[in-house]
Amino acid sequence: MQLVSRTTRSVSPTDAGERLISAIRPRFEEIEAEVDSLRAMTNRPGGTVRITTTDYAANAYVWPRLQPLLRQYPELHVELVSDYGLADIVADRYDIGVRLGDQVAKDMVAVRIAPDMTMAIVASPAYLKTTPPAKTPQELMLHNCINLRLPTRDSLLPWELRKGRRELHVRVEGQLVFNNVYQMTDAALAGFGLAYIPKELAEAHVRAGRLRWVLEDWFPTFVGYHVYYSCRRKSSRAVELVVDALKTGYQHPAP
């Protein structure tokens, strides 16, 4: 049976060839569609991305920016671990970390995802009625201060204060120790003493009159949060998408 007609200048299907092409074309279209589907599955990110960060960064930046990505890619899984230990992301098998800029090791690839962060000292009006506000950093020792536990060094976070060129690291004492700034904020709201927390976390409470600033002219500002990962480890498509998602929403200030 002849399926094609050949001349010196062209090749064309015969009537039988046209009939065969018409019969098998849908099969080839189905095969092509299936191949395209397999390609899409290959390019679709999957697996688990492990992230280490702090509770504040997780709530303020990481989780809000991951939600659209996770809805878009159901096969993508995220394990988000929040604490104040400066984890070795390679040794501890994390894919990426999110920390303040000056906490990121020099051998990491780091991308900024948030503006500078100011730390503040706050207390409730009820607490300040019983104990006069501190006028100097030294007077913090007279107050019931709410501390933050650092798991890495098994110590309490010193309160870093700055005024002009002066910089102090004050170790305070008090009735309560937490490993979470949100619990510290709740304790301050309940009148249990002074708390050293991100200023942005306290601003709504201050505007509402539930908290007041203490030693406001000593509040320090730190380089904002960065997402970082090892330059020695090949990044998966899933990690690349998570990093891109975390960068979304941050506008670099104009030079």
Long-range contacts (C-beta under 8 A, 24 or more apart in sequence): 43-237, 44-73, 44-75, 45-73, 45-75, 45-76, 45-236, 45-237, 45-238, 45-241, 46-73, 46-75, 46-76, 46-77, 46-238, 47-75, 47-76, 47-77, 47-236, 47-238, 48-77, 48-78, 48-79, 49-76, 49-77, 49-78, 49-79, 49-95, 49-96, 49-236, 49-238, 49-239, 49-242, 50-78, 50-79, 50-81, 50-93, 50-94, 50-95, 50-96, 51-78, 51-79, 51-80, 51-81, 51-94, 51-95, 51-96, 51-97, 51-98, 51-242, 52-81, 52-82, 52-83, 52-87, 52-89, 52-92, 52-94, 52-96, 52-97, 52-98, 53-80, 53-81, 53-82, 53-97, 53-98, 53-99, 54-82, 54-83, 54-84, 54-98, 54-99, 54-181, 55-82, 55-83, 55-180, 55-181, 55-182, 56-181, 56-182, 56-198, 56-201, 57-82, 57-98, 57-99, 57-114, 57-225, 58-82, 58-98, 59-182, 60-114, 60-198, 60-200, 60-201, 61-98, 61-113, 61-114, 61-225, 61-246, 61-249, 62-98, 62-246, 65-113, 65-245, 65-246, 65-248, 65-249, 66-242, 66-245, 66-246, 68-245, 69-241, 69-242, 69-245, 73-238, 73-241, 76-238, 76-241, 76-242, 78-242, 83-151, 83-179, 84-148, 84-149, 84-150, 84-151, 84-152, 84-157, 84-179, 85-150, 85-151, 85-152, 86-152, 89-228, 89-229, 89-230, 90-230, 90-232, 90-233, 95-229, 95-235, 95-236, 95-239, 95-242, 96-227, 96-228, 96-229, 96-239, 96-242, 96-243, 97-227, 97-228, 97-229, 98-225, 98-226, 98-227, 98-228, 98-246, 99-225, 99-226, 99-228, 100-222, 100-223, 100-224, 100-225, 100-226, 101-222, 101-223, 101-224, 101-225, 101-226, 102-222, 102-223, 104-226, 104-228, 105-228, 107-230, 107-231, 108-228, 108-229, 108-230, 108-231, 109-228, 109-229, 109-230, 109-231, 110-226, 110-227, 110-228, 111-226, 111-227, 111-228, 111-243, 111-246, 111-247, 112-224, 112-225, 112-226, 112-250, 112-252, 113-224, 113-225, 113-226, 113-227, 113-246, 113-247, 113-249, 113-250, 114-224, 114-225, 114-250, 115-224, 115-250, 115-253, 116-221, 116-222, 116-223, 116-224, 117-198, 117-199, 117-200, 117-221, 117-222, 117-224, 117-225, 118-198, 118-199, 118-200, 118-219, 118-220, 118-221, 118-222, 119-159, 119-160, 119-196, 119-197, 119-198, 119-199, 119-219, 119-220, 119-221, 119-222, 120-196, 120-197, 120-198, 120-199, 120-202, 120-213, 120-216, 120-219, 121-159, 121-194, 121-195, 121-196, 121-213, 121-214, 121-215, 121-218, 121-219, 122-185, 122-188, 122-194, 122-195, 122-197, 122-202, 122-205, 122-206, 122-211, 122-212, 122-213, 122-214, 123-188, 123-193, 123-194, 123-195, 123-211, 123-212, 123-214, 124-188, 124-189, 124-190, 124-191, 124-210, 124-211, 124-212, 125-209, 125-210, 125-211, 125-212, 126-191, 127-188, 127-191, 127-192, 127-193, 127-194, 128-212, 128-214, 133-212, 133-214, 134-194, 134-214, 134-215, 135-215, 136-215, 137-161, 137-168, 137-170, 137-215, 137-218, 140-170, 140-172, 140-194, 140-215, 141-170, 141-172, 141-173, 143-172, 143-174, 143-193, 143-194, 144-174, 144-175, 144-192, 144-193, 144-194, 145-172, 145-173, 145-174, 145-193, 145-194, 145-195, 145-196, 146-174, 146-175, 146-176, 146-177, 146-178, 146-184, 146-187, 146-188, 146-192, 146-193, 146-194, 146-195, 146-196, 147-172, 147-173, 147-174, 147-176, 147-177, 147-178, 148-177, 148-178, 148-179, 148-181, 148-184, 148-196, 149-177, 149-178, 149-179, 151-179, 157-196, 159-196, 160-220, 161-215, 161-218, 161-219, 161-220, 162-218, 162-219, 162-220, 162-221, 163-217, 163-218, 167-220, 168-218, 172-196
